[in-house]
């Protein structure tokens, strides 16, 4: 095998390892993005629920009596 052929083979091997690594990184990033999107939706839902609970307890907090230590 000539030097040129061996260099080409080495480059092909390195390229295949890089290609495999890139696919792994892309899959990991896609999974992370999905997880982040789910977390953001959950936080948004929890904020809506918290707002609903606050309104259900007392829609106007100015009508609350002051705490006992005042």
N, C-alpha and C positions, 0 to 999 in steps of 0.2 A: 504494500500500500504506500502510495507516495505521501509526501508531507502535506500536499494540498488536500488530498483525500482524507487524511487523518484530521486535519484542521476542520474540514467541512463536517466530518462525522462528529467531532467534539462540539462544534457549534450547534448541530442538530440536536444533540443530547441536551445541551444547556438550554436550548430553546424549548424543548419538550418539558423540562423541569420548570422553567419559567411560566410556560403556558398552564401547567398543572397548578402551580402556586397562585397564578392569577385567578383561575376558576375557583379555587378554594376561598380566596379573599372576596371575590364577588358574591359567592354564596353566603359567606359570613355577614357581609354588609347588607345583603337583602334580608336576612333573618333579623339583623339588628334593626333595620328600618321598619319591618313589620311589628316588632316588639315595641319600638318607640311609638309608632302610630297607635297601637292598642293602648299604651299607657296614657298618651295624650287624650284619646277619646274617654278613657276611664276618668281622668282628672276633670275633663269638661262635664261629664255626667255627674260626678260628685259635687262639683260647684253648683250645678243646677239644683240638685237635691238639697244641698245646704241652703241655698237661697229660698227654696220652697219651704223648708222647715222653719227658717227664720220668719217668713211671712205668716206661716200657720201659727207660730207661737205668739207673735204680736207684730202686726204689720207696721206699727209706728212705735219705734223705741222711745220716742219722747214722752209717751204716756206712762212709761214705767216709773214707779216710785224710786227715789234715790236709795242707795244702799243704806243699811242701818247705821253705819258709822258716820253719817253726815248729820 
